[in-house]
C-alpha cells in the first residue's frame, strides 16, 4: 500500500516583513512550523506535505508583523486519509 501524500497550500499576500505560519493539532499542540522568516512584500503560496500526519482536525495560524500593525488569523483544516 502506498502512503497517502496530501499537498496543502496556503496563499497569502503581505505588505509586511515577518511572516509566521504554525500548524497545531486539535488539542493546541504545535505540530509544525511552516514559515517563520522575513519576507518582502508580495504574494506567496506556501506548500506543505501532510505525509506523516494522522487524519483529524488541525488549525494553522498566520501571523505577520510590521512596524505599523500586526495581523493574526487562524484557520481550520480537516485532514482525511
N, C-alpha and C positions, 0 to 999 in steps of 0.2 A: 504494500500500500504506500503510495506517495504522500508525503506530508503536504498539507494544505498551506499554501502561502498566499496571504491576502495583503495586497498593497493598499495602504491607507494614505490619502492625500489631504494635506491641509493647505489651503490657499489663503494668502493674506497680502494686504497692501499696507505698508508702513512708511510714515514720514520720519520715523524715529531711528535711534541708533542701537539701543539694547533690545534684543528680542529673546524671549524665553518661551518654549513650549514644553510642558511636562505632562506625562501620562500617568494617571492614577487608577488604581482598581476601585471596586465598589466600596471598600472599607476605608478608602482615603490614603492608602499606602502608595508612595511613589513607585511606579513600575519602571519608567524610563524617561530620561531627559532627551527630547528630540532635537531641540535647539537651545543654545544658551551662548549667544555671541553677539558681537557688534555687526550690524547690517547697515548698508547705505539705504537711503530712501528708494522705494521701488516696490514691485510686485514679486512675490515669491510663491513657489509651490514646494512644500516640504513633503518628501516621500518617507514612509515608514513601513517596513515589512513586519507584519504582526506574527510571523512564524515564531513559535515558542510560547505564545500566549494562549491561555485557555479560553474557551467560549465564556462569554459573560458581558457584563456592563462595565465600561470604563469611562473615565472623564479625562479630557485634556484641557489644560489651562494655558491660554495665550496671554503673555504679559509683554507690553512694550513700555519702555521708559525713554523719556526725552527731557530736555531742560524745561519744557512748558508744562506737561501733564503726563500722568501715567494712564495706561489703558489695560484693563484686565477683563477677560471674558472666559467663561467655562462652557464647554460643550460636551454632550453625551455621545458616546459611541457604543454600539452594540455589536459584539463580535460573535458570529455564529459559524461554527465549523461543520 
